[in-house]
Amino acid sequence: MKKIKNKIIIYQGKNGEIKFRGDFSKDTIWGTQKQIADVFGVERSVATKHINKIFKDKEVSKKSNVQNLHIANSDKPVKFYNLDIILAVGYRTNSAKAIEFRKWATKVLRQYITKGYIINPKMIEKNYQSFMDAVEKVQKLLPKDNLIFTENVLELIKTFASTWFSLESFDEDKLPQEGFTKKDIQIQAKDLYRDIEIFKKQLIKKKLATELFAQERSKQSLEGIIGNVYQAVFGAEVYKTIEEKAAHLLYFTVKNHLFSDGNKRVGAFIFIWYLRKAKYNFRNKITPEALTAITLFIAESKPQEKDKMVGLILLLLKK
């Protein structure tokens, strides 16, 4: 790792990813031959040979990609090469670090080709507002006939924006499976039934539901869900925290299809109802749109994806 006068630092991560920190005003970085050699773990002469070959093959233009800069403790200008040249050297160099770099670069390129986009969580954290502007632009491109759902999904993305490792964690099955707040909160099934009935009457009054709404398919099935969430094994609760209990109340209600109609809406209602009973501060963590999106994700998910769905809820509550 080398540092030059204008604070540019260049190094390679363990997974082959090249990371930079410094002046990005021109959407590039600049490094010396020695720095490039250090990144890919080769001698400077090897980097020099590849750079000369890159120019000879006209893979990169020398005119616009090389600068002579004065640096501290040097009596003459030093050549600096930009990001295009650094990447080109990485593809030509045969070293362990270069191989890891190419694996990473291929993975990124594959994501771009197959998905049309790539996500760099650390850069998003540093450029949060720019990312939010990009999300707004994406929203305008989404199909009009699916606007409600896509808006909810984008809201969920925004909610997760300050913890972008969540996307990588989702792909790698590293989402949390335990909550964070241990508190003894007891709830009564009769109280929940009563409040769901009030909720139902309000929806019917607004013509947003019928008598079938929240009507149990099997008697006391919701009470059974509560029992499952509060179950204990060898004297210890299976779900020990408020977050875990809330997440499983939502998941089980939606996926078990307890009601003839309104399973998703009742599930979301129970989720918020429980958090309020626990005096849990969720308002700055969960927007109505994000709750809608996560509820829809659960409804559409496969049974084997249960841990991922619960993990997303826990991460949402952790934010």
C-alpha positions as CSV (number, residue, x, y, z in Angstrom):
1,M,0.0,0.0,0.0
2,K,1.5,3.4,-1.1
3,K,0.5,6.9,-0.3
4,I,1.3,9.9,-2.6
5,K,0.9,13.6,-2.0
6,N,-2.8,13.9,-3.1
7,K,-3.8,11.2,-0.6
8,I,-4.6,8.5,-3.2
9,I,-4.3,5.0,-1.8
10,I,-4.6,1.9,-3.8
11,Y,-4.7,-1.7,-2.6
12,Q,-6.3,-5.0,-3.3
13,G,-8.8,-6.8,-1.0
14,K,-8.6,-10.4,-0.1
15,N,-11.3,-11.3,-2.6
16,G,-9.4,-9.7,-5.4
17,E,-11.3,-6.5,-5.4
18,I,-9.3,-3.4,-6.0
19,K,-10.3,-0.6,-3.6
20,F,-9.3,3.0,-3.8
21,R,-9.5,6.0,-1.6
22,G,-8.7,9.6,-2.6
23,D,-9.6,12.2,-5.1
24,F,-12.3,10.9,-7.5
25,S,-13.2,14.3,-9.0
26,K,-12.2,12.9,-12.5
27,D,-13.9,9.5,-11.9
28,T,-10.5,7.7,-11.9
29,I,-7.4,7.2,-9.8
30,W,-3.7,7.5,-10.6
31,G,-0.9,5.2,-9.6
32,T,2.8,4.8,-10.3
33,Q,4.4,1.7,-11.9
34,K,5.6,0.7,-8.4
35,Q,2.1,1.1,-6.9
36,I,0.6,-1.0,-9.7
37,A,3.2,-3.7,-9.2
38,D,2.4,-3.7,-5.5
39,V,-1.3,-4.2,-6.1
40,F,-0.8,-7.3,-8.2
41,G,2.2,-8.7,-6.3
42,V,4.8,-8.5,-9.1
43,E,8.2,-6.8,-9.7
44,R,8.1,-3.3,-11.1
45,S,9.8,-4.5,-14.3
46,V,6.8,-6.8,-14.9
47,A,4.4,-4.0,-14.6
48,T,6.5,-1.8,-16.9
49,K,6.6,-4.6,-19.5
50,H,2.8,-4.9,-19.5
51,I,2.2,-1.2,-19.6
52,N,4.5,-0.8,-22.7
53,K,2.7,-3.7,-24.4
54,I,-0.7,-2.2,-23.6
55,F,0.3,1.0,-25.4
56,K,1.9,-0.9,-28.3
57,D,-1.3,-2.9,-28.8
58,K,-3.3,0.3,-28.5
59,E,-5.5,-1.3,-25.9
60,V,-5.4,2.1,-24.0
61,S,-4.4,5.5,-25.3
62,K,-1.2,6.7,-23.7
63,K,-2.0,10.4,-24.3
64,S,-5.1,10.6,-22.1
65,N,-4.2,8.0,-19.5
66,V,-0.7,9.0,-18.3
67,Q,0.3,12.1,-16.3
68,N,3.6,13.4,-15.2
69,L,3.2,14.7,-11.7
70,H,5.6,16.2,-9.2
71,I,5.6,14.4,-5.8
72,A,7.4,15.0,-2.5
73,N,11.0,14.0,-2.2
74,S,11.4,13.7,-6.0
75,D,13.6,16.1,-8.1
76,K,11.8,15.2,-11.4
77,P,8.2,14.4,-12.5
78,V,6.9,10.8,-12.0
79,K,4.6,9.0,-14.4
80,F,1.2,8.2,-13.1
81,Y,-1.2,5.8,-14.8
82,N,-5.0,5.9,-14.5
83,L,-7.5,3.3,-13.6
84,D,-7.9,2.0,-17.2
85,I,-4.2,1.0,-17.3
86,I,-4.3,-0.5,-13.8
87,L,-7.2,-2.7,-14.8
88,A,-5.5,-3.7,-18.1
89,V,-2.3,-4.7,-16.2
90,G,-4.5,-6.8,-13.9
91,Y,-5.8,-8.8,-16.8
92,R,-2.3,-9.4,-18.3
93,T,-0.4,-10.2,-15.1
94,N,0.1,-13.9,-14.0
95,S,0.3,-13.7,-10.2
96,A,-1.7,-15.0,-7.4
97,K,-3.1,-11.5,-6.6
98,A,-3.9,-10.9,-10.3
99,I,-5.7,-14.2,-10.5
100,E,-7.9,-13.2,-7.5
101,F,-8.5,-9.8,-9.1
102,R,-9.7,-11.4,-12.3
103,K,-12.0,-13.8,-10.4
104,W,-13.6,-10.8,-8.7
105,A,-13.7,-8.7,-11.9
106,T,-15.4,-11.6,-13.8
107,K,-18.0,-11.9,-11.0
108,V,-18.7,-8.2,-11.2
109,L,-18.9,-8.3,-15.0
110,R,-21.3,-11.3,-14.9
111,Q,-23.6,-9.4,-12.5
112,Y,-23.6,-6.4,-14.9
113,I,-24.4,-8.5,-17.9
114,T,-27.0,-10.8,-16.4
115,K,-28.7,-8.3,-14.0
116,G,-27.9,-5.0,-15.7
117,Y,-26.4,-3.5,-12.6
118,I,-23.9,-4.0,-9.8
119,I,-23.9,-2.9,-6.2
120,N,-20.9,-1.7,-4.2
121,P,-22.1,-1.3,-0.6
122,K,-19.1,0.6,0.6
123,M,-19.3,3.2,-2.2
124,I,-23.0,3.6,-1.7
125,E,-22.4,4.4,2.0
126,K,-19.9,7.1,0.9
127,N,-22.2,8.5,-1.9
128,Y,-25.6,8.0,-0.2
129,Q,-27.4,10.9,-1.8
130,S,-26.2,10.0,-5.3
131,F,-27.5,6.5,-4.7
132,M,-30.9,7.8,-3.6
133,D,-31.0,10.0,-6.8
134,A,-30.3,6.8,-8.8
135,V,-33.1,4.9,-7.0
136,E,-35.6,7.7,-7.9
137,K,-34.5,7.4,-11.6
138,V,-35.0,3.7,-11.5
139,Q,-38.4,4.1,-10.0
140,K,-39.5,6.2,-13.1
141,L,-38.5,3.4,-15.4
142,L,-40.6,0.7,-13.6
143,P,-43.8,-0.5,-15.3
144,K,-46.7,1.7,-14.5
145,D,-49.1,-1.3,-14.1
146,N,-46.9,-2.6,-11.2
147,L,-46.3,0.8,-9.6
148,I,-47.6,0.1,-6.1
149,F,-45.5,-3.0,-5.6
150,T,-42.4,-1.6,-7.1
151,E,-42.7,1.6,-5.1
152,N,-42.9,-0.6,-1.9
153,V,-39.8,-2.5,-3.0
154,L,-37.9,0.7,-3.6
155,E,-38.9,1.9,-0.2
156,L,-37.5,-1.3,1.3
157,I,-34.3,-0.7,-0.6
158,K,-34.1,2.8,0.7
159,T,-34.7,1.6,4.2
160,F,-31.8,-0.8,3.9
161,A,-29.5,1.8,2.3
162,S,-27.6,2.5,5.4
163,T,-26.8,-1.2,6.0
164,W,-26.0,-2.3,2.5
165,F,-24.1,-5.3,3.6
166,S,-27.6,-6.8,3.9
167,L,-27.7,-7.5,0.1
168,E,-24.5,-9.4,0.2
169,S,-25.5,-11.1,3.4
170,F,-28.8,-12.2,1.7
171,D,-26.9,-13.8,-1.2
172,E,-24.4,-15.5,1.2
173,D,-27.0,-16.6,3.8
174,K,-25.4,-14.5,6.4
175,L,-28.4,-12.6,7.6
176,P,-29.0,-12.5,11.4
177,Q,-31.1,-15.2,12.9
178,E,-31.2,-13.8,16.4
179,G,-32.7,-10.6,17.8
180,F,-31.2,-8.0,20.0
181,T,-33.8,-7.0,22.6
182,K,-34.6,-9.5,25.5
183,K,-37.7,-8.4,27.3
184,D,-40.5,-10.4,29.0
185,I,-43.6,-9.5,27.0
186,Q,-46.7,-11.7,27.5
187,I,-49.6,-11.3,25.1
188,Q,-53.1,-12.7,25.4
189,A,-54.8,-14.3,22.4
190,K,-58.2,-12.8,23.4
191,D,-56.7,-9.3,23.3
192,L,-55.3,-9.9,19.8
193,Y,-58.6,-11.4,18.5
194,R,-60.4,-8.3,19.9
195,D,-58.1,-5.8,18.2
196,I,-58.1,-7.7,14.9
197,E,-61.9,-7.5,15.0
198,I,-61.7,-3.8,15.5
199,F,-59.3,-3.6,12.6
200,K,-61.7,-5.7,10.4
201,K,-64.7,-3.4,11.2
202,Q,-62.7,-0.3,10.2
203,L,-61.7,-1.9,6.9
204,I,-65.3,-3.0,6.2
205,K,-66.5,0.5,7.0
206,K,-64.1,1.9,4.4
207,K,-65.2,-0.9,2.0
208,L,-61.7,-2.4,1.9
209,A,-62.8,-5.8,3.3
210,T,-65.7,-8.1,3.6
211,E,-67.0,-10.4,6.3
212,L,-64.5,-13.1,5.1
213,F,-61.6,-10.9,6.2
214,A,-59.7,-12.4,9.2
215,Q,-62.1,-15.3,9.4
216,E,-60.1,-18.3,10.7
217,R,-60.1,-21.4,8.6
218,S,-59.6,-23.5,11.7
219,K,-60.8,-22.4,15.1
220,Q,-58.1,-21.0,17.4
221,S,-55.4,-21.4,14.7
222,L,-54.0,-17.9,15.5
223,E,-53.8,-18.9,19.2
224,G,-51.7,-21.8,18.0
225,I,-49.3,-19.5,16.2
226,I,-48.9,-17.5,19.4
227,G,-48.1,-20.7,21.3
228,N,-45.5,-21.6,18.7
229,V,-43.8,-18.2,19.0
230,Y,-43.7,-18.6,22.8
231,Q,-42.7,-22.2,22.9
232,A,-39.9,-23.4,25.1
233,V,-37.5,-26.3,24.8
234,F,-35.8,-27.7,28.0
235,G,-37.0,-24.6,29.8
236,A,-35.6,-22.1,27.3
237,E,-37.6,-20.1,24.8
238,V,-37.0,-20.9,21.2
239,Y,-37.4,-17.3,20.2
240,K,-35.7,-15.3,22.9
241,T,-36.0,-11.7,21.8
242,I,-38.8,-9.2,20.8
243,E,-37.4,-9.1,17.2
244,E,-37.5,-12.8,16.8
245,K,-41.0,-13.1,18.2
246,A,-42.3,-10.3,16.0
247,A,-40.6,-11.7,12.9
248,H,-42.1,-15.2,13.4
249,L,-45.6,-13.8,14.2
250,L,-45.5,-12.1,10.8
251,Y,-44.0,-15.1,9.0
252,F,-46.3,-17.8,10.4
253,T,-49.4,-15.7,10.0
254,V,-48.7,-15.0,6.3
255,K,-47.4,-18.4,5.3
256,N,-49.8,-20.6,7.2
257,H,-52.9,-19.0,5.6
258,L,-54.8,-18.9,8.8
259,F,-57.7,-16.9,7.4
260,S,-60.1,-17.1,4.5
261,D,-59.1,-13.7,3.4
262,G,-56.6,-11.0,4.4
263,N,-53.6,-13.1,5.6
264,K,-51.0,-10.6,4.5
265,R,-52.8,-7.6,6.0
266,V,-53.6,-9.4,9.3
267,G,-49.9,-10.6,9.5
268,A,-48.6,-7.1,9.0
269,F,-51.2,-5.8,11.6
270,I,-50.1,-8.5,14.2
271,F,-46.4,-7.6,13.6
272,I,-47.0,-3.9,14.4
273,W,-49.5,-4.8,17.2
274,Y,-46.9,-6.9,18.9
275,L,-44.1,-4.3,18.6
276,R,-46.4,-1.7,20.1
277,K,-47.3,-4.0,23.0
278,A,-43.6,-4.4,23.6
279,K,-43.2,-0.6,23.5
280,Y,-40.6,-1.2,20.8
281,N,-39.5,1.9,18.9
282,F,-40.0,0.8,15.3
283,R,-41.2,4.0,13.6
284,N,-37.8,5.1,12.5
285,K,-37.0,1.6,11.2
286,I,-40.0,0.4,9.4
287,T,-42.0,2.6,7.0
288,P,-45.5,1.4,5.9
289,E,-44.1,0.8,2.4
290,A,-41.2,-1.3,3.7
291,L,-43.6,-3.4,5.8
292,T,-45.7,-3.9,2.7
293,A,-42.7,-5.0,0.7
294,I,-41.4,-7.4,3.3
295,T,-44.9,-8.9,3.8
296,L,-45.2,-9.5,0.0
297,F,-41.7,-11.1,-0.1
298,I,-42.8,-13.5,2.6
299,A,-46.0,-14.4,0.8
300,E,-44.1,-15.1,-2.4
301,S,-41.2,-16.9,-0.8
302,K,-40.5,-20.6,-0.8
303,P,-40.7,-22.6,2.5
304,Q,-37.0,-23.3,2.4
305,E,-36.3,-19.5,2.4
306,K,-37.8,-19.0,5.8
307,D,-34.5,-18.2,7.5
308,K,-33.8,-15.6,4.9
309,M,-37.2,-13.9,5.3
310,V,-36.8,-13.9,9.1
311,G,-33.3,-12.6,8.7
312,L,-34.5,-9.7,6.6
313,I,-37.0,-8.7,9.2
314,L,-34.4,-8.9,12.0
315,L,-32.1,-6.7,9.9
316,L,-34.8,-4.2,9.2
317,L,-35.5,-4.0,13.0
318,K,-31.8,-3.7,13.8
319,K,-31.3,-0.6,11.5
